[in-house]
């Protein structure tokens, strides 16, 4: 994707969805952190199904810690890797209570020090909860970045760094939402819907483009 293509690419996505949002359901910064932690290698649909049962019962670090690892596991057992996620979330709740006054920290270093919280999860929390223009590269963004030529890279970090370099400032805040949704519903892993793609004219891989 040529540099000149990036502005119209994002302008088109923005016009179609001016206020993109995470499809995870949450009502506080802590619930967002918990949901994103649970979403690793799982769909937002499966996480929302579990948290609709969990959050009405326990939606604070103290309440989830009180459930214990086995109690928490019963609420999230429909999510992949639920045992390890229960362990990580319990440990994270303990750290939030003991070191952060039960509040979710705002720095990347502090977020990434929490069990089960990697760079992608930290980026989601920083962006969605605190409005920072971070790029949370999941499988969808990794695919879209490479397939379109917008941000080619062999690793998620490489794609993230390319996005930080190439995405215009005006679109930084919402860019990762647009790219995730585009990858989830249009630029799918198998049989991408190029005929229905509103940004195919700027894509390196779309039929009929020069690449």
N, C-alpha and C positions, 0 to 999 in steps of 0.2 A: 504494500500500500504506500503510495507516494505521500509525502508530507502534505501536499495540497489537498489530498482526499480526506484527511482526518477531520477537518472542520465540518464539511458537509455530512460526513458519516455520523458524527455525534449530534449535529444540529437536527438531523432527520430522526434519530432515536429520541432526542429530547422533545421534539415537536409531537411525537406519537405518545410519549409518556412523560409529561412535564414534572411529575412528582413521584418518581419510582421509590419503592420501599421494599424492605425485606419481607419475604413471605413467611418467615418465622413469626409466631404469635407470642407477644410479651407485653407486659405493662409496667416494667421497671428496668433499670439498667442491670440489676442482678438477674432478673428473669431472662433478659437478652443474653447475658454471659452464659447462663446455664443452658439455654436453648442452643446457642452456637457450639458450646462444648459437646452437647449431646448429638449435634448434627454431623460430626465427622464420619465420613463414609456411610451416611444415612440420608434419606430424603427429608426435606422440610415437612412433607406431608406426614411421615411417620413420627417425626419429632413433635409436631403439633398435636397429633393424636395422643401421644403420651403426656405432654405437658398440660393438656386440657384436663387430665385427671390429677396430675401432680400439683400444679400451681394453686388450685383452690384449697389444697390441703397444706402445702408447704411452699411458700414463695419468698422466704428470706433465708439467709445463711443459717441462722439459728434453727429455724423450723426444719430445714433439710438435714442439718447435722443431727437433730433430735430423732429423725427417722432411722438413722444408722444406715450402714451400707446395704444390709439385707432388706430393710424396709424400703429404701429408695429403689433398689433393684426391682422390687415388685411393681413399681409404677412405670418403669422404663424398659421392662423386659422385652417389649415388642420392637425395640430399637437395636440395631446391630451393635455388637461389642458392649452390650449393656453392663456386663459385670465390671469391665475395666473403667467404663464411663462412670459408674456408680462410685467406684473407688476414687477416681480423680475428682469428682464433684464433691464428695464428702471431704476430701483433703483440702480442696480449694475453699470450701465453706469455713473450715477450721482456720485456715490462714487469713481469710478475710476478717473473721471475728477477732483473732488474736493480734493481727498486725495492721489492719486497715479500718478498724472501727466499724466493721460489717459493711463497708462501702467498697464499691468496685474502683480500683485505682485507675488513674487517667494516663499513666505513662506506659509506653510499650514495654520497657524493661520489667516493670512490676507486673504487668499483665502476663508476660511470657514466663515469669517465674512461678505462676500458678500451675498446679498439676493438670495436665490435659489441655493446656492452652498454648498453642503454637503461634507462629507468625500470622497465619491466616485468621485464626480466631481473634487474635489481638487487633488485627486490622479491621475486622468487622465491628468489634466493639468501639474502637476509636472512631470509625466512620459513622456508624449508625447512632451510637449513644452520644458521642461528643463532637460530631460534625467535622472531624478531620478528614482531609482529602486523601485517604489511604486507598490502596488497591488490594483487596482481598482475593487472591488468585486461587480459585477452586478449579475443579476439572472443566467446568463450562468456560471460564475465562481463559484457562490455559488453551483449550481447543480453539475458541474464537480468536484469541490473540495470534495463534500460529496459522490457522486456516485463512484468516482474512489478510494476514501480512501486517496487521496493525502493530503487533508486539511479538514477533517471533522469538522463541527461546527454548532451550532444552530442559529447563527447570522452572518451577513456579517462581522462584526468586528472579530468574533472568527475565521472565515475562513481566513480573511486577516492576522491575527496574526499567524495562522498555516502556511500559505504560506511564510511569512517572516522567519519563523523558518526552514522550510523544503526545500525551493527552493535553489539549489546551486547558489553561487554568480555569476557564469558565465552566468546564465540564468535569473537573476533577472530583467535586463533591459527590456526584451521582454516577460517575462513569462505571464503577464496578457493579452497581445495580443494573444498569442498562445492559452491560455485557453478560451478566449472569442470566438475566431474563431472556436475552437474545439466544444464548446458548441452550437454555432449558427448553424453549418453545419453538425456535426457528432453526438455528444453526446446530441441530442435534447431531449426536455422535454418528448415528447411522441414518442414512437417507435425509440429509439436511434439506429443508424446504426452500431451496433457492428460488423457485418460481414465485414464492410468496414473500420473499425477503425484500424489505424496503431499502436495504443498504447494499444490495448485491452489486450495483454498478461500481462500487469502490472496493469490492472484495477481490483479492488475488486468485481465489479458487472458484468463484462462481462461473458457471458456463457462460461463454461468450465474452469474458473479460480477458484482458491482455495478460493479467498477472504481473 
